[in-house]
Amino acid sequence: MYAIIRTGGRQFRAEVGQTLDVERLPALQIGDSFTIEDVLLIGDGDKTVIGQPLVEGAAVKVTVTDQFRGDKVIVFKYRQRTSYRRMRGHRQYHTRLKIEDIIVK
């Protein structure tokens, strides 16, 4: 069984036991459990339930396992023959979630 969930403006395929790295969820601590109710689709073998836009009564129970920063992304701007060089870096904050259960009512 799997579910398509929406968190942080992106969509993820979630299966029980899987870990997902999503954009940072700031109000949570490591070990906190909560449910994600933005479930767009539920798939179970050859049976699929598509939400319009959400599947009613469906939720995904998750646990926060880590809060971390991703790899550095380098942004380098360069224009030839003008002595123009700009170098910037960015590291995105992430939250690692472990999928505990998929609930369908």
N, C-alpha and C positions, 0 to 999 in steps of 0.2 A: 504494500500500500504506500502511496506517495501523495503529496499535496504540493500545490504551487501556492506559495505565500508571498505577500508583499510587505517589505519593511525597508525603511530608509529610501523610499522612492524606487527601489529595484525589486525584481521578482526572482524568487529562488525555488528550486525543486527540493523538497524536504522529505527525507525518509527517516524512519525510526533508527536511532543509533548514529546518525550522521552528524558531523559538525559543520557549521556554516560561519563564514566570516562576513559580517554585515557592517554597515556604517555604525559609528559609535552610538550607543544608547546610553545617554549620560546619567540617568537617575538610578542606574543599577550597579550593584556590587557583585563581586565574584561569589557564586553560590546561590544567587537569587533565582527563583523560578517564577515564571509568568506564562500567560497564554497569548498567542498571536491569533487574533480573530479575523484578520484580513486574509481569508483563504479563498483563492480564486478558482481552484479546481481540485477535485479529489479523484485519484485513479486507483482502482483495485482490480488487477488482472484485466479482464475484458470489459469491466464495468467502469464508466467514467461519469462523474457528475460535474457539470460546468456551471459556475455561478453567474448570476446576472445582476450586478457585477460580482457579488460575493455568494458563497455557498452558505445558506442559512443553517445555523446550528453546528457548524464545523469550527474547530479550533485546533491549534497545534501547541502542545505544552513543551516549553523549552527551559533550559537552565543555562545561566551565564557561566562559562568556564574560564574566560580570560578577557582582559581589556588591554589592548596593545596598539602600537603604531606600526604602520606598514613600511615597506621599503621606500627609500628616498627616490623621488622622481626629479631629475635635473631638467630645468628649462634653460636653454642657452640661446640667446639671441645674438646674431652676428651680421654685420654689414661690411662688405669688403671695402678697403681703401678709405675708410672714414674713421678709423679708431673707435668703432662702436661695438662694444661687447658688454653683454649683461648676462649674469649667471645667477639663477635662483634655484632653490630647492624646496621641496614640499614633502611632508610625511603625513599621510592620512591616519586618523584615529579609527580603530576597528574594535568591534566586540565579537568574541567567538561564542557561538551558541551551540549547545548540544540538544538535538531533537529527542525528547523523551517519549512523546506519545502523540498520535493523531486521533482526535476525537470527532466522531460523526454521530449526529443525533437523528 
